[in-house]
């Protein structure tokens, strides 16, 4: 097993952990938003807007993590 194989393996683990973390984060975010909307239906629009913004930020951080792992794996 050469150094390239270890780089690819670590990049796969890093990308996998980033995606798992993002999935868990967005899942908790959506659960909290649904709970908040059920408790106070009049604020559902504001809660939905805040949820979409937070989900976009989580997705952006995940994309950054995946790009970093790919750059580390593919560097010469």
C-alpha positions in Angstrom: 0.0 0.0 0.0 1.6 3.2 -1.2 1.2 6.8 -0.1 -1.4 7.5 -2.7 -3.6 4.7 -1.4 -3.5 6.1 2.1 -4.3 9.6 0.7 -7.4 8.2 -1.1 -8.4 6.2 2.0 -8.2 9.2 4.3 -10.0 11.4 1.7 -12.8 8.9 1.6 -13.1 8.8 5.4 -13.0 12.6 5.6 -15.6 13.1 2.9 -17.8 10.4 4.6 -17.6 12.0 8.0 -18.4 15.4 6.5 -21.5 14.1 4.8 -22.6 12.1 7.9 -22.2 15.2 10.0 -24.2 17.4 7.6 -27.0 14.8 7.4 -27.3 14.7 11.2 -27.1 18.5 11.5 -29.8 19.1 8.8 -32.0 16.3 10.3 -31.8 17.9 13.8 -32.5 21.3 12.2 -35.6 20.1 10.4 -36.9 18.3 13.5 -36.5 21.4 15.6 -38.2 23.5 12.9 -41.2 21.1 12.6 -41.5 21.1 16.4 -41.4 24.9 16.5 -44.0 25.2 13.7 -46.3 22.7 15.5 -46.0 24.7 18.8 -46.5 28.1 17.2 -48.2 27.9 13.7 -48.3 31.7 13.3 -44.4 31.8 13.2 -44.1 29.0 10.6 -43.0 31.3 7.8 -40.1 32.8 9.9 -39.1 29.4 11.2 -39.0 28.0 7.6 -36.9 30.9 6.4 -34.4 30.5 9.2 -34.3 26.8 8.6 -33.5 27.2 4.9 -30.7 29.7 5.6 -29.2 27.4 8.3 -29.4 24.4 6.0 -27.7 26.3 3.3 -24.8 27.2 5.6 -24.5 23.6 6.7 -24.4 22.5 3.1 -21.8 25.1 2.3 -19.5 23.9 5.1 -19.9 20.3 3.9 -19.0 21.2 0.4 -15.9 23.0 1.7 -14.9 20.0 3.7 -15.4 17.7 0.7 -13.3 20.0 -1.6 -10.5 20.1 1.0 -10.5 16.3 1.3 -10.3 16.0 -2.5 -7.5 18.5 -2.8 -5.5 16.7 -0.2 -6.1 13.4 -1.9 -5.2 14.6 -5.4 -2.2 16.7 -4.6 1.0 15.5 -6.3 
